[in-house]
Amino acid sequence: MGITMILTLLSGVALFLYGMALMGDGLKKVAGNKLELILYRLTNTPVKGVLLGAAVTAVIQSSSATTVMVVGFVNSGMMKVSQAIGIIMGANIGTSITGWILCLSYLDSANGVAQLLSTATISAVVAIVGIIFRMFLKKIVYHNIGDIMLGFSILMLGMQSMSGAVAPLRESEWFTGAITMFSNPVMGILFGILITAVLQSASASVGILQALSVTGSISFATALPIIMGIGVGAACPVLLSAIGTNKNGRRTALVYLNNDLFGMVFWSVLFYSANAVVHFSFMDMVMNPMSIAVMNTVFRMATITVLMPFVRYIEKLVFFLVRDTAEDVEDAADFDLLEERFLAYPALAIAQSHTAMNGMAKKARKNIGRAMSLIEDYSKDKYNKVQEKENLIDKYEDKLGTYLMQLTGKEMTEGQTKQVSKFLHTISDFERLGDHAVNISRVAAEIHEKKIIFSDEGSNELRVLKDAVREIVCTTVDSFQEDDLLTAGRVEPLRELIGILCDEMKLRHIARLRTGACDMKQGIVFNDLLNNMERIADHCSNVAVAMIELEARNFDTHEYLKSVREMKNADYTAYFEEYKARYDISGFKKNKKGKQVKASAI
C-alpha cells in the first residue's frame, strides 16, 4: 500500500466528511429552527421520540449532531432526560440512511439506464444544479439548497475517491491477510471504535467499510464486529459536547453511549454464543456495499427494538451513574413545592413559595461566598460551579415569578396580598445577587489569568469589604427566611457603610496609582470588584426595605429610604457605628519595613 494510495484514500475521506457537513448544514439552514422546535415539542412518548430522532438524523445525516442538539436542550432545561432517550434511539437508526445513499456510488455504469444512474452522472447533474442555485439565484434559501446539492456531490466524489484508492488492494495478499484479523470479534470491535473516534462520524466509518468491501476481502465475520464498534465510537463527539454541561446534560450524553454499548455487548454474546453451537454458514459470505448498509441498519434497528421497553430503566441507569448530591435533591424539592393544585389554597401556596424562595436566597448567598473566595483561591471547578448555580437561580426566578403571578389572580386576604407582593418584589433582587456573583467570578478569572497582584494595602481593604458584604448578605437572607423585621432593620445601615467604604477605597486606589504603588491593570479589576460588591449591598437593601415597608404601608422604596436616612433614629445610628468600628480601613498604613499593618499594632 503505497504513499499515493494512502493520500488518495485520506483525500477521499476528507471530501466525504466535508460534503456530509456541507449537506447537513444546508439542510439545517433550509429548515431554520423548525428541526429544533420539532425535537423538543413533539417528544411526549418514546415512540414519537424515536420516529422524530430517526427522521431528523436522516435529514441532517449525523446522529452525533442530533444528539449534541438534544444535550443542549436538556442542559438548558427545555427538555427532560426521559424525552431525550427516545430521540437518541431514533438518531441511532437515522444515521444508517447515509449507508444507503452511498450505495448509489457503486451502481454499474456500463450502459443503458444504469449509466444514467451512475455516480458520475448523478453527481455531475446535482453539482451543476447546485452551482446554478448558489451562483445565479439571489434568495438565501436557494443558496442553502445549492449547498445541499454541492455537499451531496462532494460526498459522492469522496466515496469514489476512497473506492478507487483501495481497489488495487483486492490483488494484495498482505491486505487480505491483514483484514481477516478483524474477523476476531474483539479486534473488529476495537477497530470500529478507534476509526470512528478518530473520524468523529459513524457514517464516515461505514462509508470506509463499504469502500473496502469492493476489494472482496470483507466477510460477514469481519464486517459485523466493526459495525458494532462503530456505534460505540460515535459516542465520542457526544461525550465531548457534554463537557461543561450540567448533570442532566452529562446524563443525556451517557444515554447515547449506553445504548450502543448495550447493543454491542448484547448482540455479541447472543450471536457468537449461537455461532459456537450452530456454526453459521454465512460467516464467510463476501460483503458488498449494499449488504453492509443492510447489516448496519438491521443491527441498529434490532438494538433499539430490544431497548424500547426499557426507557424507564435507561433513565434510572444514567441517574445512577451521574448521581445527585444532597444539594441537587434539595433544589429539585424546592421546585416540586410549586404545585398548581395548591393555587386554590392561597395560604398553602404562599407557604410553599416562601420555602422555595428561602432555597433561592440560600443559593444566592452561597454563590456570592463562592465567587468572592475565587479572588484569592481560584479554581476552574469552583468557577464552573458559580456559573452552574447562577443558571439554577435564574430557574428559581422564572418558576417562582410564574407561580406567584398565577396566585395574584386568586382571592386573598390583605395580609396574603402583602406577602405575595413582597415575594414578587424580592425575587428579582435575589436573582441579581446571583448575577453579581457571576460578575465577581469573571473578575477573579481575569485576575488569575493575568496574574494580577494587588498591593498589600489594597488587599487588606478588599478583605475588609468582602467581610462586610458577606455579613450584609447573611443578614438579609436570615431576616427573609425568618420574617424578622428587627434583623432586616440592620441591613440599611450596613449598606450605607459599604457605599462609604467603596467610595473611600476608590479614592485610595487613585492615590496609589499616582504614586506608582498600583498600575492601571490592577485599577480596572479593583474598580470592577468594588462596583459589584456595592451593587450586592444595594440589592440586599431592596429586600430588607420590601420586608419593612410592606408590613407597614404601601410599598415605596424611594420614599422609605429617603425618610430613614434623613431621620436616622437611635437604632440606625447605633448599628451604623457598630459596623463602622468593625469594618474600619482607615488604620492601614506601612511600618518602617514597608509591611502593611493596622495602626493599633504599631
For each residue, the residues with C-beta under 8 A, 3 or more apart:
1: 5 6 169 172 174 175
2: 5 6
3: 6 7
4: 7 8
5: 1 2 8 9 165 166 168 169
6: 1 2 3 9 10 165
7: 3 4 10 11
8: 4 5 11 12 161 164 165
9: 5 6 12 13 161 162 165 166
10: 6 7 13 14
11: 7 8 14 15 161
12: 8 9 15 16 158 159 160 161 162 163 164 165 211
13: 9 10 16 17 158 162 199 204 208
14: 10 11 17 18 158
15: 11 12 18 19 154 155 157 158 161
16: 12 13 19 20 154 155 158 159 162 204 207
17: 13 14 20 21 158 199 201 204
18: 14 15 21 22 151 154 158
19: 15 16 22 23 150 151 152 153 154 155 156 157 158
20: 16 17 23 24 61 62 98 151 155 201 203 204
21: 17 18 24 25 151
22: 18 19 25 26 147 148 150 151 154
23: 19 20 26 27 61 147 148 151 152 155
24: 20 21 27 28 60 61 62 65 151
25: 21 22 28 29 147 151
26: 22 23 29 30 144 145 146 147 148 151
27: 23 24 30 31 59 60 61 148
28: 24 25 31 35 60
29: 25 26 32 144 147
30: 26 27 141 144 145 148
31: 27 28 34 35 59
32: 29
33: 36 37
34: 31 37 38
35: 28 31 38 39 56 59 60 69
36: 33 39 40 69 73
37: 33 34 40 41
38: 34 35 41 42 52 56
39: 35 36 42 43 52 53 56 66 69 70 73 79 87
40: 36 37 43 73 78 79 83
41: 37 38
42: 38 39 48 52
43: 39 40 48 49 52 79 83 84 86 87
44: 48 83
45: 48 49 86
46: 49 50 85 86 89 308 311
47: 50 51 86 308
48: 42 43 44 45 51 52 86
49: 43 45 46 52 53 83 84 85 86 87 89 90
50: 46 47 53 54 86 87 89 90 93 304 308
51: 47 48 54 55 90
52: 38 39 42 43 48 49 55 56 86 87 90
53: 39 49 50 56 57 66 86 87 88 89 90 91 92 93 94
54: 50 51 57 58 90 91 93 94
55: 51 52 58 59 90 94
56: 35 38 39 52 53 59 60 66 87 90 91 94
57: 53 54 60 61 62 63 65 66 90 91 93 94 95 97
58: 54 55 61 94 97
59: 27 31 35 55 56
60: 24 27 28 35 56 57 65 66
61: 20 23 24 27 57 58 95 97 98 203
62: 20 24 57 65 66 95 201 203
63: 57 66 67 91 92 94 95 202 234 256
64: 67 68 200 201 202 234 237 238
65: 24 57 60 62 68 69
66: 39 53 56 57 60 62 63 69 70 87 88 91 94
67: 63 64 70 71 87 88 91 238 241 252 253 256
68: 64 65 71 72 237 238 241
69: 35 36 39 65 66 72 73
70: 39 66 67 73 74 79 84 87 88 91 252
71: 67 68 74 75 84 238 241 242 245 249 252 253
72: 68 69 75 76 241 249
73: 36 39 40 69 70 76 78 79 84
74: 70 71 77 78 79 80 81 84 248 249 251 252
75: 71 72 245 246 248 249 252
76: 72 73
77: 74 395
78: 40 73 74
79: 39 40 43 70 73 74 83 84
80: 74 83 84 248
81: 74 84 85 248 251 252 255 315 318 319
82: 85 311 312 315
83: 40 43 44 49 79 80 86 87
84: 43 49 70 71 73 74 79 80 81 87 88 252 255
85: 46 49 81 82 88 89 255 311 314 315
86: 43 45 46 47 48 49 50 52 53 83 89 90 311
87: 39 43 49 50 52 53 56 66 67 70 83 84 90 91
88: 53 66 67 70 84 85 91 92 252 255 256 259
89: 46 49 50 53 85 86 92 93 259 304 307 308
90: 49 50 51 52 53 54 55 56 57 86 87 93 94 304
91: 53 54 56 57 63 66 67 70 87 88 94 95 256
92: 53 63 88 89 95 231 256 259 260 300 303 304
93: 50 53 54 57 89 90 96 297 300 301 304
94: 53 54 55 56 57 58 63 66 90 91 97
95: 57 61 62 63 91 92 98 202 203 234 300
96: 93 99 100 206 293 296 297 300
97: 57 58 61 94 100 101
98: 20 61 95 101 102 203 206 207
99: 96 102 103 203 206 207 210 289 292 293 296 297
100: 96 97 103 293 297
101: 97 98 104 155
102: 98 99 105 106 155 156 159 206 207 210 289 293
103: 99 100 106 107 210 289 290 293
104: 101 107 117 119 122 156
105: 102 119 156 159 160 163 289
106: 102 103 119 163 210 214 288 289 290
107: 103 104 114 117 118 119
108: 114 118
109: 114 115 117 118 119 120 121
110: 114 115
111: 114 115
112: 115 116
113: 116 117
114: 107 108 109 110 111 117 118
115: 109 110 111 112 118 121
116: 112 113 121
117: 104 107 109 113 114 121 122
118: 107 108 109 114 115 121 122
119: 104 105 106 107 109 122 123 156 159 160
120: 109 123 124 160
121: 109 115 116 117 118 124 125
122: 104 117 118 119 125 126 156
123: 119 120 126 127 152 153 156 157 160
124: 120 121 127 128 153
125: 121 122 128 129
126: 122 123 129 130 149 152 153
127: 123 124 130 131 149 150 153
128: 124 125 131 132
129: 125 126 132 133 146 149
130: 126 127 133 134 145 146 147 148 149 150 152 153
131: 127 128 134 135 146 150
132: 128 129 135 136 137 146
133: 129 130 136 137 142 143 145 146 149
134: 130 131 137 142 143 146 147 150
135: 131 132 146
136: 132 133
137: 132 133 134 142 143 146
138: 142
139: 142 143
140: 143 144
141: 30 144 145
142: 133 134 137 138 139 145 146
143: 133 134 137 139 140 146 147
144: 26 29 30 140 141 147 148
145: 26 30 130 133 141 142 148 149
146: 26 129 130 131 132 133 134 135 137 142 143 149 150
147: 22 23 25 26 29 130 134 143 144 150 151
148: 22 23 26 27 30 130 144 145 151 152
149: 126 127 129 130 133 145 146 152 153
150: 19 22 127 130 131 134 146 147 153 154
151: 18 19 20 21 22 23 24 25 26 147 148 154 155
152: 19 23 123 126 130 148 149 155 156
153: 19 123 124 126 127 130 149 150 156 157
154: 15 16 18 19 22 150 151 157 158
155: 15 16 19 20 23 101 102 151 152 158 159
156: 19 102 104 105 119 122 123 152 153 159 160
157: 15 19 123 153 154 160 161
158: 12 13 14 15 16 17 18 19 154 155 161 162 207
159: 12 16 102 105 119 155 156 162 163 207 210 211
160: 12 105 119 120 123 156 157 163 164
161: 8 9 11 12 15 157 158 164 165
162: 9 12 13 16 158 159 165 166 207 208 211
163: 12 105 106 159 160 166 167 211 214
164: 8 12 160 161 167
165: 5 6 8 9 12 161 162 211
166: 5 9 162 163 169 211 212 214 215
167: 163 164 170 214 215
168: 5 171 172
169: 1 5 166 172 175 212 215 217
170: 167 214 215 216 217
171: 168
172: 1 168 169 175 176
173: 176 177
174: 1 177 178
175: 1 169 172 178 179 215 217
176: 172 173 179 180 215 217
177: 173 174 180 181
178: 174 175 181
179: 175 176 182 212 217 218 222
180: 176 177 183 217 219 222
181: 177 178 184 187
182: 179 187 188 191 222 225 226
183: 180 188 219 221 222 225 283
184: 181 187 188 225
185: 188 189 224 225 268 272
186: 189 190 225
187: 181 182 184 190 191 225
188: 182 183 184 185 191 192 222 224 225 226 228 229
189: 185 186 192 193 225 226 228 229 232 264 268
190: 186 187 193 194 229
191: 182 187 188 194 195 225 226 229
192: 188 189 195 196 205 225 226 227 228 229 230 231 232 233
193: 189 190 196 197 229 230 232 233
194: 190 191 197 198 229 233
195: 191 192 198 199 205 208 230 233
196: 192 193 199 200 201 202 204 205 229 230 232 233 234 236
197: 193 194 200 233 236
198: 194 195
199: 13 17 195 196 204 205 208
200: 64 196 197 236 237
201: 17 20 62 64 196 204 205 234
202: 63 64 95 196 205 206 230 231 233 234
203: 20 61 62 95 98 99 206 207
204: 13 16 17 20 196 199 201 207 208
205: 192 195 196 199 201 202 208 209 226 230 233 234
206: 96 98 99 102 202 203 209 210 227 230 292 293 296
207: 16 98 99 102 158 159 162 203 204 210 211
208: 13 162 195 199 204 205 211 212
209: 205 206 212 213 218 223 226 227 230 292
210: 99 102 103 106 159 206 207 213 214 289 292 293
211: 12 159 162 163 165 166 207 208 214 289
212: 166 169 179 208 209 215 217 218
213: 209 210 216 217 218 223 287 288 289 291 292
214: 106 163 166 167 170 210 211 288 289
215: 166 167 169 170 175 176 212 218
216: 170 213 286
217: 169 170 175 176 179 180 212 213 222
218: 179 209 212 213 215 222 223 286 287 292
219: 180 183 222 223 283 284 285 286 287
220: 223 224 282 283 284 285 287 295
221: 183 224 225 283 284
222: 179 180 182 183 188 217 218 219 225 226 287
223: 209 213 218 219 220 226 227 287 291 292 295
224: 185 188 220 221 227 228 271 295 299
225: 182 183 184 185 186 187 188 189 191 192 221 222 228 229 268
226: 182 188 189 191 192 205 209 222 223 229 230
227: 192 206 209 223 224 230 231 292 295 296 299
228: 188 189 192 224 225 231 232 263 264 267 268 299
229: 188 189 190 191 192 193 194 196 225 226 232 233 264
230: 192 193 195 196 202 205 206 209 226 227 233 234 296
231: 92 192 202 227 228 234 235 260 263 264 299 300 303
232: 189 192 193 196 228 229 235 257 260 261 264
233: 192 193 194 195 196 197 202 205 229 230 236
234: 63 64 95 196 201 202 205 230 231 237 238 256 260
235: 231 232 238 239 253 256 257 260
236: 196 197 200 233 239 240
237: 64 68 200 234 240 241
238: 64 67 68 71 234 235 241 242 253 256 257
239: 235 236 242 243 253 254 257
240: 236 237 243
241: 67 68 71 72 237 238 245 253
242: 71 238 239 245 249 250 252 253 254
243: 239 240
244: 384
245: 71 75 241 242 248 249 250 253
246: 75 249 250 388 391
247: 250 251 322 324 328
248: 74 75 80 81 245 251 252
249: 71 72 74 75 242 245 246 252 253
250: 242 245 246 247 253 254 322
251: 74 81 247 248 254 255 318 319 321 322
252: 67 70 71 74 75 81 84 88 242 248 249 255 256 318
253: 67 71 235 238 239 241 242 245 249 250 256 257
254: 239 242 250 251 257 258 318 321 322
255: 81 84 85 88 251 252 258 259 314 318
256: 63 67 88 91 92 234 235 238 252 253 259 260
257: 232 235 238 239 253 254 260 261
258: 254 255 261 262 314 317 318
259: 88 89 92 255 256 262 263 303 304 307 314
260: 92 231 232 234 235 256 257 263 264 303
261: 232 257 258 264 265
262: 258 259 265 266 303 306 307
263: 228 231 259 260 266 267 299 300 302 303 306 307
264: 189 228 229 231 232 260 261 267 268
265: 261 262 268 269
266: 262 263 269 270 303 306
267: 228 263 264 270 271 299 302 303
268: 185 189 225 228 264 265 271 272
269: 265 266 272 273
270: 266 267 273 274
271: 224 267 268 274 275
272: 185 268 269 275 276
273: 269 270 276 277
274: 270 271 277 278 280
275: 271 272 278 279 280 283
276: 272 273 279
277: 273 274
278: 274 275
279: 275 276 283
280: 274 275 283
281: 284
282: 220 285
283: 183 219 220 221 275 279 280
284: 219 220 221 281
285: 219 220 282 291
286: 216 218 219
287: 213 218 219 220 222 223 291 292 295
288: 106 213 214 291 292
289: 99 102 103 105 106 210 211 213 214 292 293
290: 103 106 293 294
291: 213 223 285 287 288 294 295
292: 99 206 209 210 213 218 223 227 287 288 289 295 296
293: 96 99 100 102 103 206 210 289 290 296 297
294: 290 291 297 298
295: 220 223 224 227 287 291 292 298 299
296: 96 99 206 227 230 292 293 299 300
297: 93 96 99 100 293 294 300 301
298: 294 295 301 302
299: 224 227 228 231 263 267 295 296 302 303
300: 92 93 95 96 231 263 296 297 303 304
301: 93 297 298 304 305
302: 263 267 298 299 305 306
303: 92 231 259 260 262 263 266 267 299 300 306 307
304: 50 89 90 92 93 259 300 301 307 308
305: 301 302 308
306: 262 263 266 302 303
307: 89 259 262 263 303 304 310 311 314
308: 46 47 50 89 304 305 311
309:
310: 307 313 314
311: 46 82 85 86 307 308 314 315
312: 82 315 316
313: 310 316 317
314: 85 255 258 259 307 310 311 317 318
315: 81 82 85 311 312 318 319
316: 312 313 319 320
317: 258 313 314 320 321
318: 81 251 252 254 255 258 314 315 321 322
319: 81 251 315 316 322 323 324
320: 316 317 323
321: 251 254 317 318
322: 247 250 251 254 318 319
323: 319 320
324: 247 319 328 329 332
325: 328 329
326: 329 330
327: 330 331
328: 247 324 325 331 332
329: 324 325 326 332 333
330: 326 327 333 334 359
331: 327 328 334 335 359 363 392
332: 324 328 329 335 336
333: 329 330 336 337
334: 330 331 337 355 356 359 360 396
335: 331 332 338 356 395 399
336: 332 333 339
337: 333 334 352 353 355 356
338: 335 342 352 353 356 399 400 403
339: 336 342 352
340: 343 406
341: 344
342: 338 339 345 348 349 352
343: 340 346 349 403 406 407 410
344: 341 410
345: 342 348 349
346: 343 349 350 407 410 411 412 413 416
347: 350 351 416
348: 342 345 351 352
349: 342 343 345 346 352 353 403 407 410
350: 346 347 353 354 407 416 419 420 423
351: 347 348 354 355
352: 337 338 339 342 348 349 355 356
353: 337 338 349 350 356 357 400 403 404 407 420 423
354: 350 351 357 358 419 423
355: 334 337 351 352 358 359
356: 334 335 337 338 352 353 359 360 396 399 400
357: 353 354 360 361 396 400 423 426 427 430 480
358: 354 355 361 362 480 481
359: 330 331 334 355 356 362 363 396
360: 334 356 357 363 364 393 396 397 400 427 430 431
361: 357 358 364 365 430 476 477 480 481
362: 358 359 365 366 477 481
363: 331 359 360 366 367 389 392 393 396 434
364: 360 361 367 368 393 430 431 433 434 437 473 477
365: 361 362 368 369 433 473 474 477
366: 362 363 369 370 389
367: 363 364 370 371 386 389 390 393 433 434 437 438
368: 364 365 371 372 433 436 437 440 469 470 473 536
369: 365 366 372 373 470 473
370: 366 367 373 374 382 385 386 389 437 441
371: 367 368 374 386 437 438 440 441 444
372: 368 369 375 440 466 469 470
373: 369 370 376 377 382
374: 370 371 377 378 379 382 383 386 440 441 444 445 448
375: 372 378 440 443 444 447 462 466 529
376: 373
377: 373 374 382
378: 374 375 382 383 444 445 447 448
379: 374 382 383
380: 383 384
381: 384 385
382: 370 373 374 377 378 379 385 386
383: 374 378 379 380 386 387 441 444 445
384: 244 380 381 387 388
385: 370 381 382 388 389
386: 367 370 371 374 382 383 389 390 437 438 441
387: 383 384 390 391 438 441
388: 246 384 385 391 392
389: 363 366 367 370 385 386 392 393 434 437
390: 367 386 387 393 394 434 435 437 438
391: 246 387 388 394 395
392: 331 363 388 389 395 396
393: 360 363 364 367 389 390 396 397 430 431 433 434
394: 390 391 397 398 431 434
395: 77 335 391 392 398 399
396: 334 356 357 359 360 363 392 393 399 400 427 430 431
397: 360 393 394 400 401 427 428 430 431
398: 394 395 401 402
399: 335 338 356 395 396 402 403
400: 338 353 356 357 360 396 397 403 404 423 427
401: 397 398 404 405 424 427
402: 398 399 405 406
403: 338 343 349 353 399 400 406 407
404: 353 400 401 407 408 420 423 424 427
405: 401 402 408 409 424
406: 340 343 402 403 409 410
407: 343 346 349 350 353 403 404 410 412 420
408: 404 405 420 424
409: 405 406
410: 343 344 346 349 406 407
411: 346
412: 346 407 416 417 420
413: 346 416 417
414: 417 418
415: 418 419
416: 346 347 350 412 413 419 420
417: 412 413 414 420 421
418: 414 415 421 422 550 551
419: 350 354 415 416 422 423 550
420: 350 353 404 407 408 412 416 417 423 424
421: 417 418 424 425 550 555
422: 418 419 425 426 546 547 550
423: 350 353 354 357 400 404 419 420 426 427
424: 401 404 405 408 420 421 427
425: 421 422 428 429 542 546 550 555
426: 357 422 423 429 430 480 542 543 546 547
427: 357 360 396 397 400 401 404 423 424 430 431
428: 397 425 431 432
429: 425 426 432 433 539 540 542 543 546
430: 357 360 361 364 393 396 397 426 427 433 434 539 543
431: 360 364 393 394 396 397 427 428 434 435
432: 428 429 435 436 535 539
433: 364 365 367 368 393 429 430 436 437 473 536 539 540
434: 363 364 367 389 390 393 394 430 431 437 438
435: 390 431 432 438 439
436: 368 432 433 439 440 532 533 535 536 539
437: 364 367 368 370 371 386 389 390 433 434 440 441
438: 367 371 386 387 390 434 435 441 442
439: 435 436 442 443 528 532
440: 368 371 372 374 375 436 437 443 444 529 532 533
441: 370 371 374 383 386 387 437 438 444 445
442: 438 439 445 446
443: 375 439 440 446 447 525 528 529 532
444: 371 374 375 378 383 440 441 447 448
445: 374 378 383 441 442 448 449
446: 442 443 449 450 452 525
447: 375 378 443 444 450 452 525
448: 374 378 444 445 451
449: 445 446
450: 446 447 521
451: 448
452: 446 447 521 522 525
453: 522
454: 458 459 462 518 522 526
455: 458 459 512 517 518 522 596
456: 459 460 590 595 596
457: 460 461 508 512 517 588 590 596
458: 454 455 461 462 505 508 509 512 518 522 526
459: 454 455 456 462 463 596
460: 456 457 463 464 585 588 596
461: 457 458 464 465 501 505 508 585 588
462: 375 454 458 459 465 466 505 526 529
463: 459 460 466 467
464: 460 461 467 468 501 583 584 585
465: 461 462 468 469 498 501 502 505 530 533 583 585
466: 372 375 462 463 469 470 533
467: 463 464 470 471 583
468: 464 465 471 472 494 497 498 501 579 582 583
469: 368 372 465 466 472 473 498 533 536 537
470: 368 369 372 466 467 473 474
471: 467 468 474 475 494
472: 468 469 475 476 491 494 495 498 536 537 540
473: 364 365 368 369 433 469 470 476 477 536 540
474: 365 470 471 477 478
475: 471 472 478 479 487 490 491 494 540
476: 361 472 473 479 480 488 491 540 543 544
477: 361 362 364 365 473 474 480 481
478: 474 475 481 482 484 487
479: 475 476 482 483 484 485 487 488 490 491 544 547
480: 357 358 361 426 476 477 483 488 543 547
481: 358 361 362 477 478
482: 478 479 487
483: 479 480 547
484: 478 479 487 488
485: 479 488 489 547 548 551
486: 489 490
487: 475 478 479 482 484 490 491
488: 476 479 480 484 485 491 543 544 547 548
489: 485 486 492 544 548 571 572 575
490: 475 479 486 487 493 494 575
491: 472 475 476 479 487 488 494 495 540 541 543 544
492: 489 495 496 541 544 545 561 564 565 572
493: 490 496 497 572 573 575 576 579
494: 468 471 472 475 490 491 497 498 537 575 576 579
495: 472 491 492 498 499 537 538 540 541
496: 492 493 499 500 565 576
497: 468 493 494 500 501 576 579 580 583
498: 465 468 469 472 494 495 501 502 533 534 537
499: 495 496 502 503 534 537
500: 496 497 503 504
501: 461 464 465 468 497 498 504 505 583 585
502: 465 498 499 505 506 530 531 533 534
503: 499 500 506 507
504: 500 501 507 508 585
505: 458 461 462 465 501 502 508 509 526 530 585
506: 502 503 509 510 527 530
507: 503 504 510 511
508: 457 458 461 504 505 511 512 585
509: 458 505 506 512 513 518 523 526 527
510: 506 507 513 514
511: 507 508 514 515
512: 455 457 458 508 509 515 517 518
513: 509 510 516 517 518 519 520 523
514: 510 511
515: 511 512
516: 513 519
517: 455 457 512 513
518: 454 455 458 509 512 513 522 523 526
519: 513 516 522 523
520: 513 523 524
521: 450 452 524 525
522: 452 453 454 455 458 518 519 525 526
523: 509 513 518 519 520 526 527
524: 520 521 527 528
525: 443 446 447 452 521 522 528 529
526: 454 458 462 505 509 518 522 523 529 530
527: 506 509 523 524 530 531
528: 439 443 524 525 531 532
529: 375 440 443 462 525 526 532 533
530: 465 502 505 506 526 527 533 534
531: 502 527 528 534 535
532: 436 439 440 443 528 529 535 536
533: 436 440 465 466 469 498 502 529 530 536 537
534: 498 499 502 530 531 537 538
535: 432 436 531 532 538 539
536: 368 433 436 469 472 473 532 533 539 540
537: 469 472 494 495 498 499 533 534 540 541
538: 495 534 535 541 542
539: 429 430 432 433 436 535 536 542 543
540: 429 433 472 473 475 476 491 495 536 537 543 544
541: 491 492 495 537 538 544 545 561
542: 425 426 429 538 539 545 546 557
543: 426 429 430 476 480 488 491 539 540 546 547
544: 476 479 488 489 491 492 540 541 547 548
545: 492 541 542 548 549 557 560 561
546: 422 425 426 429 542 543 549 550 555 557
547: 422 426 479 480 483 485 488 543 544 550 551
548: 485 488 489 544 545 551 552 560
549: 545 546 552 553 554 555 556 557 560
550: 418 419 421 422 425 546 547 555
551: 418 485 547 548
552: 548 549
553: 549 556
554: 549
555: 421 425 546 549 550
556: 549 553 559 560
557: 542 545 546 549 560 561
558: 561 562
559: 556 562 563
560: 545 548 549 556 557 563 564
561: 492 541 545 557 558 564 565
562: 558 559 565 566
563: 559 560 566 567
564: 492 560 561 567 568 572
565: 492 496 561 562 568
566: 562 563
567: 563 564 572
568: 564 565 572 573 576
569: 572 573
570: 573 574
571: 489 574 575
572: 489 492 493 564 567 568 569 575 576
573: 493 568 569 570 576 577
574: 570 571 577 578
575: 489 490 493 494 571 572 578 579
576: 493 494 496 497 568 572 573 579 580
577: 573 574 580 581
578: 574 575 581 582
579: 468 493 494 497 575 576 582 583
580: 497 576 577 583 584
581: 577 578 584
582: 468 578 579
583: 464 465 467 468 497 501 579 580
584: 464 580 581 587
585: 460 461 464 465 501 504 505 508 588
586:
587: 584 598 599 600
588: 457 460 461 585 596 597 598 599
589: 596 597 599 602
590: 456 457 594 595 596 597
591: 594 595 597 602
592:
593:
594: 590 591
595: 456 590 591
596: 455 456 457 459 460 588 589 590
597: 588 589 590 591 601 602
598: 587 588 601 602
599: 587 588 589 602
600: 587
601: 597 598
602: 589 591 597 598 599
